Amino acid sequence: MTTYTVGNDVQALVADIGSYSTKIGYAGDDHPQALYNSTTAAVKAQNQSSSNFAKKPKRDFTLRCVDGANGDGDYDLVNPVDPVTGWLFSPPSKNSANNNASSSLSSNEQSTTAADAWESHELVNSYLQHAFQHSMGLSRGNGEMDTSVDYSHHHPLLMLDKSHTPPALRQRLLEIMFETHNLPSVFFLRDAIAACYAVGRTTATVVDVGYSGTMVTPVYEGFVERSGVLRNNACGARNIEERVLEMMDGLVVSQGGRKRKERMRRRAKEKLELQQQQQQSAVEPSPKKSKRDDKGHFIKEKGITASAITIPDYLMPLYQVRRASYNPRKDPFHAWSRLALAREIKECGLGVAVGPMGYVSSSAAPGEDASADAAAAAGEGGAVINPAAASTNMFLTAAKLPYTLPDGTNVEISTASRCDVVELYFGNDEQNSLYRDNVFDETVQKLEEYSKEVEDFIAEGEDDEDETNNEGGSKGITSSSAAKGDPYSNTSYRGEKSSRYAGSRRNNKKTHYSPNVISTKLYSACLPYLRTEPPNGLLNEGGNVSNMNDNYFHFLTSASPAQMVCDAVYRCDRDQQAKLLGDVVVCGGGACITGASGVVGSSALGGGGTVGGTSLLGDEQAFPDRLREEVEAIVHKHTMGWRVKVTSPNISERAICSWLGGSILGSLGTFQDMWISKQDYEEYGAAIVNRKCP
């Protein structure tokens, strides 16, 4: 096996494609050079023979339409990361993600053409090419930049992936790096291990609060303990943003009222009249003729009435406020624009805040034993004040923070409402527990639908191959030879090594698989990892899973992140548990939430999102400290002597913690003999990634 060594003048590239943002930069730097949104606007092609997308993806779609001045055309939002599994994976869905606006980020809702495994991987190609050409200054001679050499061929790439990614997907990504981008060497690093390296640890329990969910991964001496990996799709930054939207919608209705609608109707009337005057002035003036009725009386022309304009009763994004008629865009783009505004409110410290240990949510559904006064007392947004929190929650009487919406409406946000939003991470009350359970049930249902769709896709692919072979052969590899030369087989390393060149080993030529065969074999290899139940014979006599390392999606849970840390540690060996609890690393953009103490009484945002006066951000370590206290409360119930220590970077580096760990590792001199070189790939095939990158 050959060794690839990076020269002194050549820096390695580090790439992290997340569910919210894509981060690419040079190893050794303290910040990625290319940082852009992973969600992009694209048009899916009806004929997928060459590409899944008919037009080049566009990234500027939040504040403006992507297809003309007032429309989005056939564009839809796509994302290479599947929000259900967290993989770089596209399910072969014909219903386009169940026609749900929240899941439309990974598929086209209006397309009836079945997607295949190439969609996510084609987006990965587009994202890497965009970073190489526009952000990193590396492009081909025939690219958009005027250079004669493709310098990306001289830079090795360190790619971060999830701890529960199936081996077949890693092999497919390795093929893309070498075959499409012609990189000299590649290495795949688990993001949890990279987060440990970022804080100087090799053994820790990593809590990654991402955009689509929270992952808890035990890492022991630089290796992932797969038996303890857990995932909760209900505790993500997107769920927090949706809660902020609900809170702000309630404030718009309760505090905006009739004055808001009247003001916006007058503004809309002025805009429409101005547009009509501009249109009339653009046309050649014609002699004005007075209109008369049948009796000869003059008819007075009716102008635009303010009452005819409908004002939405929700938080309108900036693009909608600028429109004269306040008409929304198509659903995926409208929902994303609202989430972007909620994200801005959250990041400035007004939408969310971490409450102290023992915080009781101020809003709850009225129960049978609730008093009549408590049930009648409505909080902000119509929420009912919880009687149990009325005497203990000091934030109910704290000063409210004013905020100016894009439409000019002034609202006041209470500190208790901001803390209630974050209780989705820590609260064990009935409301938050029920929400997490519902998301868990929806995730299981979607995974079952994925499995059924993959099975149907595989069956259709096998039928098509049989028909093609009966007609006299195909351009790609035949079904019989594909069974012998499966590029994504989960057999032994030696078998995978020989399978890449099946049928043409003597001539020293590669076997080129057709796209249909690659998609079918890739889905076949990923199908066991999509099932939510263990295979037959895996359960023991007591009904428990005998071996958690078997290949199926056993990572899902509906517990809170604190309970997930304890469950993940207890799934590991007894000798490892004390060390894993002794170092808990918190990272991810969803964990960039400050405390509530530093914002009470501070000045608030003005119109347009600028901060006036003192900073609204509270304690940056409020989230890690609250998590530590919650974990200690669970652990010390039965083990008093165990110490729980939570480590987290500052809030400016918490969202890029995994990328920083990859940057540190890629710049070490002792790491240079671990690269997968192009010669290794040519000799051993894509399965080498499962051996050199555990």
N, C-alpha and C positions, 0 to 999 in steps of 0.2 A: 504494500500500500504506500503510495507516494505521499510526500509531505509538501504542502504549499507554504511558502514563507513570504510574508509581506515585506517589501523593501522599506527603507527609511523614509522615502519620499512619497509613498503611496499609503493613504489612509483607507481603512475599511469603512464600509457603509453600514449603518444600523437602521433597520426598518421595523416599525411597529404599526400594523394596520388594525386599529381598534374599531369598536362599534360606533363611536362618535367621531374620532379624529384619526388621521394618519400622520405618523411622525417618522421622518427620515432625516438622517444627518450623518456626520462623520464621527467615527470612533475617537474618543478622547475629548470631544467637545462637551460642554456643560449644558447645551440646549440644542434641540434638533433644528436644522437649517430649513427644512420644509415641514410645515405644520398646516394642514388643511382638513376640511370636513370630509368624512368618509361617505356621507350621503350626497349623492349627486343626481342631477336630472338627465334623463336619457330617454330615447325612443326605442322601444323594442321592435326588432325586425320581424315581419311575418314569416319570411323564409330564412331559416337559421342555418343554411348551408355554409355560409362563410363567416357570419358574425351574428351575435344576438342583438346588436344595436344598429339601427339604421342611420343614426346621426351621432356625432361626437358628443360625449357627455359634457354638460355645462354645470358649473359650480356656483354661479352667481344667480340664485333664484329666490332668495328670501324676500328681498325688497322690490323686485321687479319681475315681470313676466319673461319667460324664456323663449316664447314664440310670438313675437310681435309686441305691440304696445299694450294690448288689453287681453291677451290670451296666452295659454300655455300649450295649446295644440295637443299633439299626441304624446307630449313629454310626461314622464312619471318619475317618481323618486325611487332610486335603487341604491343598494348598499351591499358590498361584498360579504359582510358579516351577517349571518342569519341571527335574528334577535332571539330565536327560541333555543338554539343549540350553542350559539357563540362561536361557531366554526366559520371558516371561509367556504361556505357550502350553499348551494342553491337547490332547493327541493324541486322536483319535476311537477310543479303545481299547475293545473289547468284553470283552477278557480282563482288564481292570483291572490294567495294568502287570505282566503276566506272573506274577501271583500271588507276587510277591517282596516280602518285608516291608520291604526297604530302599527299594524304589521305590513303596511304598504311600502315600507322603506326597503323591502327586499324583493319586490316584484311589481309588475305592472297590473293594476286592477282591471283595466279595460281590455287587456290583451287576452285572446282566447287561445293563443298558441302555447303549447307546453314548453316550459323552460327546461334546460338540461344543466349538467354539471359545469358547462363552459361559462355560464353567466358570471358567477363570482370570480372565476379565474381570469376571465376577460377584463373584469374591473380591476383586478390586481395588476394585470399588465398595463392598463391605462393609468393607474395611480403611480406605478413605478416609473413609467415613461414620462408622466407629467413632472414628477420630482426630478428625474435625471435632466430633462430638457429645460425646465423653467426655473427651478429652485436651486438645483445643485450645479447648473452650468455644464452638464455632461450630456452630449447629444451626438447622434450620428452625423456623418457628412451630409446626408440628404434630409436631415431633420430641419426643424424650424430655425435653429441657431446656425449661424454661418461658421462652422468648424469643419476641419478636414479629418479629425480623428474622433472616434467614439471613446472618450476617456472612461466611460463606465465599464469597458472591457478590462480595464486595469485595476479596478477596485473590487475586492471581495465584498460579499454581502452577508451580514449577520441578521437573520430574520427571527423575529419573536413570534411565538405561537402559544396557544392555550395549552394547559396541562392535560386536558382531556381530548385533544385533537386525535382522531383516528390515524393510524399509520398510513393508510392509503392516501389521505389528503396531504400529508407531508410529502409523500412520494410524488404526487402530482405537482405540488408547488416546486419541488426540486427540479422536475423536468422543465417547468416554465422558466426557472432561473437560468438553466444551462442552454435550453433549446431556443428560447425566445430572446432573452437578453444577453446570452453568450458571456456570462460572467466567468471569471477565472476560478473562483471558489466560493462556496456557500457554507453557512452553518446555521442550524436551527436551534434556538435557545428557548426554553420554557419561560414564559413571562414571570412566573412566580419565583423561579431561580434568579432571574435578573433583578427582581425587586429586592431579594435578599442581598445580592451583591451591591446594590445601590446604598444600602445602609450598613455595609460591612459585616454581613452575617452569612453563614453557610447552613445554619439550622434555625428554622423559624416557621411559624404558621402565618402565612400571607393572607391578608384580607383585602381583596381587590374589589373595590366598590366602583364598578364600571357604569356605562350608560344603559345597557340592557339588562343588568343584573349584578349580583354580588357573588364572587367566587372565593372560597376558602380552600387553600391548598397547603398541606403540611410539606415542608422541605427539610430533609434530614441529610446533613453532610453533603449538600449540593445535588441531591437527587429527590425527585418528587415521589412522595408516598401516595400512589394512585388510589389506594383503598380509602384514604381520608378526604379526597376531593369532593366538595359540595358546591352546589349552585342554587341560588334563589333568584328567580326572574322577577320577583315582586319588589326587591330591594335594590333598585337601580336609579340612576339619576333621571331617567325618563319618567319613572313613576313619581318622583318628587316634583318634577316640572308639571306633570298632569295635576297633582294636588295643588300646586301654586295657582294653576289656571282656575281650578274650581274655587279656590279662595278669592281670587281676583274677580271672577264672574259674579260671586255673591256680593262683593263690595260694589261693583258697578250697579247692580240692581238696587241694593239697599241704600247706598250713599249718592249714587248719581241721580236717580229719580226722574221726575218730570222736567226739571230744569235742564238736565243733560240732553234730553231728547229735543226740547225746544231750541236749545242753542245749536245743536247739530243740524236740525232741520233748516234753521235760518242760514247756517253756513253752506249747507248743500244747495239751497235755493240760489244763493249768490253765485256759487260755482257754476250751476247749470245755466243761469242767465248769462254769465260771462262767456261760457262756451257757445251759447246760441248767438251772442253778439259777434264773437269772433268768426263763426261760420258764415253769418250774414254779410259781414264786411269783406270776407274773402270772395264772395260771389259778386258779380257785376250788379250794381244797383239798378233796380227797375222801378218805374213809376208806381207808387203805392196806390192801390185801389181800395176804396172803402167798401166793405161788404154790407149788403142790405138783405133783410128778410123779404118774405113775400108781400108784406104790407108797405115796404119801402123804408122801414126803420133801420137805422144803423145798428150793426152787430158789434158789440164790444168783444175784442179778442181776449180770451182767457189766458192768463199767465200761469206760471208754475206755482202751485199751491204747496205750502210747507207741510200740510197734513197728509199729502199724498206720498211723502217720502218715508220709507220704513227704516227705523233705527234699530239695529240689533241690540239685544239685551245681553251682551257679553263683552269681554275684553277684545277690542278690535286691534289688530296689528297695524303697523304704520302704513303699509301699502293700502289697506282698506280705508283708513282715515283720509288719505290723499284723494281717493276717488269721490267724485261728486255724488254718485248714487249709492255709495257704500256697498256695492255688490262684491261678494267674496269670490275668490278664485276657486278652481276645482279642489276637491277635498284634500288630497295629499299635500298640496302646496299651502292651502289655507291652514291646515292643522300644523304643518311645520312652522309657518310664520308665527302662529300663536305660541307654539312651544319656544321659539326663539325669543319672543318677548318675555315669556315666563322665565327663561334661562337668564336673561339680562337682569330681571328683578331678583332672581335668586343669587346671582354672582355678586351683585352689589351689596348684599347683606340685608335686603328688605324683605325678601320672600321667605327665608328660612332662618332658623337659629336652633342651636343645640341646647336643650334644657338641662338642668342639673339632674343628678341621680335622684330617683324617687319622684320624678315629675309625673303628675297626673294630667291626662288630657282634659282640656276644658270643654270639649264638645263630645257628645255621645248621643246615641239614640235614646229617647225616653223609654224607660222600662215601666213595668206594671207597678213597681214599688216607688217610682219617682213621685215627688210631691207635685201638686197642681201648679204651684208657683214656679218650680223649676222647669216643668214642661212648657209653661207659657212664656218663660223668659227666653227669648231667642237671641243667640249671639250673632256674630258677623256672618253674613251669607246664609242666614236662616238656621244656623247650627244651634242646637239646644245646649244650654250650659249644664255641665255635669254637676250634680249636687255634691259629689264626693270631692270635686276639685275647687268648689267655691271657697272653702275655708283654708285650703292648703296652697293653692296656686297664687303666688304673689304677682305673677305677670298679668293677672286679670285686671288689676288696678294700675299697672304701669303705664307710662306715657306712650301714646300712640305715635307712629311715625308717618308723616304725610308723604304722599307720592302723587305726582302728576302723570296721568295716563297720556298716551299719544293723542287722544281726542280732546285734551284739555281739561278733563274731569279730575278734580282733586279728591283723593280718597285718603283715609287714615287706616293704617295697618297696625293692629295690636300685636304686642309681643307674644301673647298667648297663642294667637293664630299661627304665628311663625313657628313657634315651638311644636304646635300640634302637627304641622306638616312633617317634621323630622322624626316624630314619634313612630313613623312607619318603620324606621330602623330599630328602635329600641322598645317601643310600647308592646306590652303583652295584654292590653285590654281587648275587649270583645271586638271592637270595630277594626283595629289594626290586624288582629289575628284572623278575622274573617276575610279581610282583604287579601292577606297573604295566602290563605287557603284557597280562595277563589282563583287567584293567579296560578297557583300550583295545579289545580284541576284543569285550567285552560291550557297550561303548558303540556300536561300529560296527554290531553286530547289532541293537541297539535302534533305531538310526536307520534301518536298513533296514526294520524292522518298522513304524516310524512312516510311512515313505514308502509302504509297501504299504497301510497303513490309510487314509492320506489319499487315495490313489488310489481305493480302494474307496468311500470316503465321497463323493468327487466324482462317481464314476460313478453311485452310487445317487441323489445329488441331481439329476443331470441326467435320470435316468430318471423320477424323481418329477415334475420340472417338465414333461417331455414328456407324461406321463400327465395332469397337471392341465390343460395347454394343450389337449390333445385333448378333454377333457371340457367345455371352454367357458371357460377362463381361471382365474385365481387371484386371491386377495386381494392378494398382493404383486406384484412386478414380474415380467413374463414372461421366459422364457429368451432370447428374441430381443432384447428390450430390455435385459436384464441383460448380454448380451454387448456391447452398445454402451455401456452405462452401468455399467461395472465400477467399483465404489468403491475397489478395491484394485489397480488396474492399475499395471504397472510401465512404462508408456509415458512419453512426454515430459510435461513439466510442463503445457504447454498442453492436451494431451489429457486429463490428469487433471482439470484445472480445469473443462473443459466436461463431463466425464463425470458430475460430481456432480449436475448439474441436467438430465441427459439426459431428453428427452421433455416437460419442463415449464418450459423456459427462458422462454417467452413470458409465461407467467402469473406468473413470479417465485416459483415454489413449489418446494419440495424434493421430490425423488423418494424416497419411503419404501420401502426394501428390506425384504422379509420376513426374519425371523431365519434361515430355511433358506438363502436366497440369500446372506445376509451370510456365514454359515459356509462355504458352498461356495466363494464367491469368495475368502474369506480363506485357506482352505486351498489353493486353486489358486495364489494368489500366494506362499504360503510353501513350497510343494512343492519348487521348485528349491533352496531353501536347506537342505532336509533331506537331500538326496542326498549321499552320501559320495564319489561319483566324479564327475569333471568330465564335462560333456556331450560328445557326439561331436564330434570335430574339434578338441578343445582341446589334445590332446597333440601335441608336435612330433615330429620324426623320431627324436630321441634318447630318446623316452619320457618326457620331463619335461613338466610343466605349463607352457605358454607364457605364460599370464597368470593370476596368482594372484588377481586382483581379480574374477574371474568368480563368478557367484552359485551356490555350492554349499558344503557344510559341509567346508571344507578346513582347519579350525582344530585338529582333533584331533591329539594327539601322546601318546606314552608316555614322553617324556624327563623327566628331573628338572627342577625349576624353574631351576636354574643353567644347564643345557643349553638350556632353553626361552628364557632371556634371550638367549643367544648366537644361537640359531637365528632368533629374532624380529628381532634387529638385523641379521643377515646377509641377511635377506629384503628389507630396505630398500635404498635407494640407497647407493652407496659414500660419497657426500659426507655422508650423515646418520649413518653408523655411529659415528663417533668421538663425536659429541655425544650420541647415544642411550646409548652405554656410559658416558659421563661422568656421567650422572644416571640412576640406577635407583631408583625409588620403591617401597617395600614397604608394603603396606596389607592390610587385611582381618582379620577375626577369627581366621582360622586361623593368622596369623603372630604372635599374642599368646602366644608361648612364650618362657620365660626360659631362662637358662643353668643348667648343673648345678653350677657352682662355689659359688654362694651358698647352696645348700641342704644340702650335705654336713655332717652333724653338727648340723643344726638340729632343734628340737623339732617334733613332728608334730601332726596333727589329733587331736582327741578325738572322742568320739561326737557326731554331729550336725553335723559339718563346721565347727567353730570352730577357729581357729588359736590355739595356746597358745605364749607366749614370743616368740621372734624370728620374723621373716617368713620364709616358705618360698620367696619369689620370689628368683631370682638376677638375673643381668645382663639388663636389659630389651632391650639391643641385641644380644643373642647371636644371634638369628635373622638380622637384617640383616648382622651381621659375618660369620657363617658363609656366607651367600649371597655376599657380596663375595669372600671367599677362594675359594669354589668357582668363581665366574665368572672370577676372575683366573687360576686354574689352567688353565682352558680357553683363555682368550684369549691368554695369554702363551706358549702353546706355539708360536704362529706369528706373533704380533704383540707384541713385547716393549714397545713404546713406548706402547701405549694405556693410559690411566688408567681405572680402574673405581671409581666412587664410588656408594655406596648410601646413600640418605636414607630415613628413616622417622620418623614421629611417635612420641611416647612411647606406652607400651603402653596407656594410658587412652584415647588418641585414635586408635589404629591401626585399631580396628574400625569407627569412624565417619569415617574419613578422607575418603571420597568425599562423604559428606553435608556435612562441614565445607567442602569445596571449593565445593559448590553454595551453601552459606550465604554464603560470601565473595562469590561471583559475583553472587548475587541481591541483595546489599546495595550493590553498586557503582552509582553514578549513571550511569556510561557504559554500563551494561548495559540501561537502561530502554527503549531504542529497538529492542531485539532480541526483545521479546515477540511472540508470535502472538496477536493480539487476536481477539475474537469477530467483529468485522467482517471481518478477513482470512479467518477460517474460513468465514463466510457467502459471501464473494465468490469465494474460490479453492478451497474444499473442503479435505478433510483432507490432500491431497497437499502443502499448503504446508509441512508439517513436514519434508519431505525437502529443501526449499530453504532454509528459515531455520534449521534445526537439523541441520547436517551431522554 
